[in-house]
Amino acid sequence: MKRVHLVLTSLTLLLFSALASAGEEGFVSLFNGQDVSGWHHLAGDKTETEGITGYVVNDGIIKCAEGGKFLFTPEKYADFVFRLEYRLPEGGNNGVGIRSSIPGNPAFDGMEIQLLDDTAEKYKALGDYQYNGSVYGVIPAERGHLNPVGEWNKMEITAIGSKIKVVLNGATIVDGDIVEATKNGILDKREHPGLFNETGHIVLCGHGDPVEFRNISVKKIK
């Protein structure tokens, strides 16, 4: 009995230590594992705050379904670290909008970090600023770190002022400054009116492909 008590005490201490460490780290979960409450969905001109369509949750995973568009945080974030895991189907396309204006297109009315199966044949002619992990249209990502289709990928996005860093599966694939990156013009030669937004929503940029997400969290820096 004494040994059982010691084991239980040790496990309890480990649990509290882990929770304390997570709290000190400052990350807040944005997904409860059961539904998408706490998120809003922009479907066409309509913003859904409950009864959200276009995204489903099963087994602790958010999946973009048919009609899934911009699933966004009601809160706005300025400087932050954002983490998520995502799984792409073959040819799958999605993105993470940051500092995004809603309504609006996160790729242009903010910034979009591309989530894309860029190994698919249909994407062979893309510009380098369109590949997975790129700041869409603005800063190309280093390729070769995306896991095979059907496997989970871990991404961390850090936004501090004009500096953007993207880490994919432990490798830094973007470490740039949007001011420096655009001093000679924007790579895709399109208008990006929200590129220098100081704050905005975080968005899962659905394109109707069945891309999946889990373990979504954010830490505010300011």
SVG drawing of the C-alpha trace seen along z (x, -y; Angstrom):
<svg xmlns="http://www.w3.org/2000/svg" viewBox="-26 -49 42 51">
<polyline fill="none" stroke="black" stroke-width="0.4" points="0.0,0.0 2.9,-2.3 4.5,-1.7 1.2,-2.4 0.8,-5.6 4.4,-6.7 3.7,-5.9 0.5,-7.9 2.2,-10.8 5.0,-10.8 2.6,-10.7 0.6,-13.6 3.8,-15.6 4.8,-14.9 1.4,-16.0 1.4,-19.2 5.0,-19.9 3.9,-19.4 0.9,-21.7 3.1,-24.4 5.6,-24.2 2.9,-24.5 1.5,-27.5 4.9,-29.2 5.4,-28.7 2.5,-30.9 0.7,-29.0 -3.1,-29.0 -5.1,-26.3 -7.4,-27.5 -9.1,-24.1 -11.0,-22.2 -10.8,-18.9 -14.6,-18.6 -16.0,-21.3 -15.1,-24.7 -16.7,-26.8 -14.5,-29.9 -14.0,-30.3 -16.1,-32.2 -16.6,-31.2 -16.8,-33.5 -18.9,-31.8 -19.6,-34.1 -20.9,-37.4 -22.2,-35.6 -20.2,-35.3 -21.2,-32.2 -20.6,-32.5 -22.3,-29.2 -23.7,-26.3 -20.6,-26.6 -20.7,-24.8 -17.8,-23.8 -15.7,-22.4 -16.3,-19.1 -14.6,-17.7 -14.0,-14.0 -11.5,-12.3 -9.9,-15.6 -9.3,-16.7 -10.7,-19.7 -11.4,-18.8 -12.2,-21.3 -15.3,-20.0 -17.1,-21.1 -18.0,-24.8 -15.3,-25.4 -13.9,-28.8 -12.3,-31.2 -12.4,-29.8 -11.0,-32.6 -10.3,-33.7 -12.7,-36.4 -9.7,-37.9 -7.0,-39.8 -3.3,-39.2 -0.3,-41.5 3.0,-39.8 2.7,-36.1 3.8,-32.5 1.2,-30.2 1.5,-26.4 -0.5,-23.8 -0.3,-20.4 -1.9,-19.8 -2.4,-16.8 -2.8,-17.2 -4.6,-15.0 -3.1,-14.5 -3.1,-17.9 -4.6,-19.5 -4.6,-23.3 -5.2,-25.5 -3.3,-28.2 -2.9,-30.1 -3.9,-33.7 -2.2,-36.0 -3.0,-39.7 -5.9,-39.2 -8.7,-41.6 -12.1,-39.9 -14.1,-40.2 -11.3,-40.0 -8.9,-37.5 -6.1,-36.6 -3.6,-36.2 -3.9,-39.9 -5.8,-41.5 -3.1,-40.3 -0.6,-37.5 -1.2,-33.8 1.3,-31.1 0.7,-28.5 -0.3,-25.0 -0.1,-23.0 0.8,-19.6 3.2,-21.2 4.4,-17.8 1.2,-17.3 1.5,-17.3 -1.1,-20.0 1.2,-22.4 4.4,-21.8 4.3,-25.3 3.8,-27.3 6.0,-30.3 8.4,-29.7 6.5,-32.1 3.4,-29.8 5.0,-26.7 4.1,-25.2 5.2,-27.4 5.7,-30.5 4.4,-33.9 2.0,-33.7 3.2,-35.9 5.9,-37.6 8.6,-35.4 9.4,-31.9 9.9,-29.0 12.7,-26.5 11.4,-23.3 12.0,-19.7 10.7,-19.6 7.0,-18.7 6.1,-15.2 4.6,-12.8 0.8,-13.1 -1.2,-11.6 1.3,-12.3 1.1,-15.0 3.2,-18.2 4.1,-20.4 4.3,-24.2 5.3,-27.1 4.8,-30.7 6.4,-33.6 5.3,-37.2 7.2,-40.0 6.8,-43.4 7.8,-43.0 9.8,-39.8 8.2,-36.4 9.6,-33.0 8.1,-29.7 9.4,-26.4 8.2,-23.2 8.9,-19.8 11.8,-21.3 13.4,-23.1 13.3,-26.8 11.8,-27.3 11.1,-31.1 13.1,-33.7 12.5,-37.0 11.4,-40.6 8.4,-41.7 9.9,-45.3 13.1,-43.9 11.3,-41.4 9.2,-44.1 11.7,-46.9 12.1,-46.2 8.4,-45.2 6.2,-42.3 7.2,-39.0 3.8,-38.1 3.3,-41.6 -0.2,-41.8 -1.7,-44.3 -1.4,-43.2 -3.2,-46.0 -3.1,-44.2 0.5,-43.1 1.7,-45.6 -1.3,-45.2 -0.1,-45.6 -2.8,-43.3 -5.5,-41.0 -7.3,-37.6 -5.7,-34.2 -7.4,-32.2 -7.6,-28.7 -8.0,-29.5 -10.2,-26.7 -10.4,-26.0 -12.8,-23.1 -10.0,-20.5 -10.2,-18.0 -7.2,-19.3 -7.0,-18.4 -5.8,-20.3 -5.1,-19.5 -3.1,-20.8 -3.7,-24.5 -2.3,-27.1 -1.0,-30.6 1.2,-32.7 0.9,-36.4 4.1,-38.4 2.3,-41.7"/>
</svg>
